[in-house]
Amino acid sequence: MTNEYDAGNTIPSSSHGDDDELFLRLRREAAAVVREEPILAMLLSKVGLLDDDCVVPSSSSPPSSSSSSSSSSVLVGQHHRAASSFEEAISRIVSHRLSSCSGKTESICPNYLRNLLEESFDNVRDLEMGHTMTEAVRMDAMAILNRDPACETLLEAVLFMKGFHSLVLHRAARRAWRPSSMSTSMTNDDEIMDIAGDIPESGEGDDTANIASGGLDPWGEGGGRGGKRFVALLLQSLASSAFGVDIHPASSIGAGIMIDHATGVVIGETASVGDGTTILHGVTLGGTGKETGDRHPKIGRHVLIGAGTQILGNITVGDRSKIGAGSVVLRPIPSGATAVGAPARIIGFTARGERPGSTVDMNLKGVEPLLGDARMGLMDATKKSYINVSKILRKDTSSTEMDSSGGTKTISNDAGGDSEVSGHATGDSEDSTSKEDDRDGVGGVDEEEDDNVTDFGTPPKCRWRRASSGNDGLCPFRGMFGVIPADIKRNCITHKRLRDLLLQEGCSEGECLEVYFELLHSTPSSSDFRRCGAIPLEVYSKCFPDIAKEKTGLDADRVQALAEGDLRALGMSKKASRRFKSFLNRLGASTSSRVPSSS
């Protein structure tokens, strides 16, 4: 189910008091529940969802012998002040839930925790992914109500869903970790004395004194005088123990997030999750080892991540993507893609306009097959991807066959899933420089000189840059496409060639993938180009400018020169242009004459 909150167009009212529709709804649902199930009166009173004059049974009162819903079953008990706002009610609910899960070994005072949550709600300066905590929590609650078929009331979402409670604690922990005002002191003098004991005066050479005066910051960025690092880590630890959800306080999470079931979810320190995303249980957004710095995934908006999925490394998962259950994602996934498997393979396109985070289509029914052949269903495309994965894992991926004329030909897949046919059977459409191009411009003795001048004798605007191939076997398109015939190859740009060209221009791997995937989706689904994973020159020259401006950081003039194949405007050095001269010349000829594609 999708509504205005999932779409992100409207944020529920954040006003305090009786005019708060969301808060009034909670109170109405709480009153209805107490009439039907009086046993919940104590809990609902403690969290402030019942009226002040409501008397609930004390813990020593015997249970009523009558199951009647009348108020006569509630006789003796204690008073609890009613909450005055939605935010206060949520603070009381989460602090009570965490305290009850801790049992008799509480690690933090429930009153302190409740006050900390309320202060975090009141903090309107510290935005997480562009949202205040009030906005984000309200949208989280509505996301559960509208996406989870097991949740029938708003009260259920905020009272029992541990994914929701984990997000509330994370948002408070993040504001303790990275406070909006770094000038506020970490603690007052009394608290410092309680923690550290007697502190020598500043200037005596003692590190403790320097810490107290702000001279040293052993906690690093986000900690020290401006934050409460250990309070944030304590909240993370308590949420992990109580709910089985481990979210680092420094990670960034947008609004309208649903973590369904939540058990086993891990989100790393430098990870980010965009608005409207749905994450199922057992998902890890983690690193790939002991590397430091920015090392965790960046999830876009309205993404659906299936149960048991592992997304590892500093990679991007684009907006409106679907990741099938049990997938292992080690390479970037472009916007609007559907990926499954281990390692993940892209099998199709998300329907245009669909927001997978809201529709929660785990059966992947609304997926357009990658190959574009209407006769090939999604299951056939998925089966094909798994068959090709087994071939990729073999040490020798090339095979020698006899052609119809008695000669031999070698068929091999390149890093981008493109296939080239060479030998006696076909005439390669690339000119004589193609082999030099594939060797990344490795030339002769004048390499250094060739990198200092263009083919036109002018100083270069762009010098030779090596394209890092990485582990080509993990490319999400590996093995998905068939062999590219010569007549198609001379009128297209392949994934590998486009990737090398954009890497030469300084784009990231994720940006290269985004541009290629959008160009592929712009290719007619009935064409042979789509089934080969190739981009027709006419589609490239027409669609590349708008796509590249949106998906990359290249300036408009350079994007236009790349779209037209203008070598002079690009200003590549001889060494750099050696890889792309053949393609750019064909593109320039195609652009000037507008020769239609042979397919």
Buried (B, 14 or more C-beta within 10 A) or exposed (E): EBBEBBBBEEBBBBBBEEEBEBBBBBBBBBBEBBEEEBEBBBBBBBBBBBEEEBBBBEEEBEEBEEEEEEEEBBEEBEEBEBBBBBBBBBBBBBBBBBBEBBEEEBEBEBEEBBEBBBBBBEBEEBBBBEBBBBBBBBBBBBBBBBBBEEBEBBBBBBBEBBBBBBBBBBBBBBBBBBBEEEEEEBBEEEEBEEEEEEBEEEEEEEEBBBBBEBEEBEBEEBBBBBBBBBBBBBBBBBBBBBBBBBBBBBBBBBBBBBBBBBBBBBBBBBBBBBBBBBBBBBBBBBBEEEEEEEBBBBBBBBBBBBBBBBBBBBBBBBBBBBBBBBBBBBBBBBBBBBBBBBBBBBBBBBBEEBBBBBBBBBEBEBBBBBBBBEEBEBEEBBEBBBEBBEEBEEEEBEEEEEEEEEEEBEBEBBBBBBBBBBBEBBEBBBEEBBEBBBEBBEBEEEBEEBBEBBBEEEEBBBEBBEBEBEEBBBBBBBBBBBBBBBBBBBBBBBBBBBBBBBBBBEBBBBBBBBBBBBBBBBBEBEBBBBBBBBBBBBBBBBBBBEBBBEBBEBEEEBBBBBBBBBBEEBBBBBBBBBBBBBBBEBBBEBBEEEEEBEB
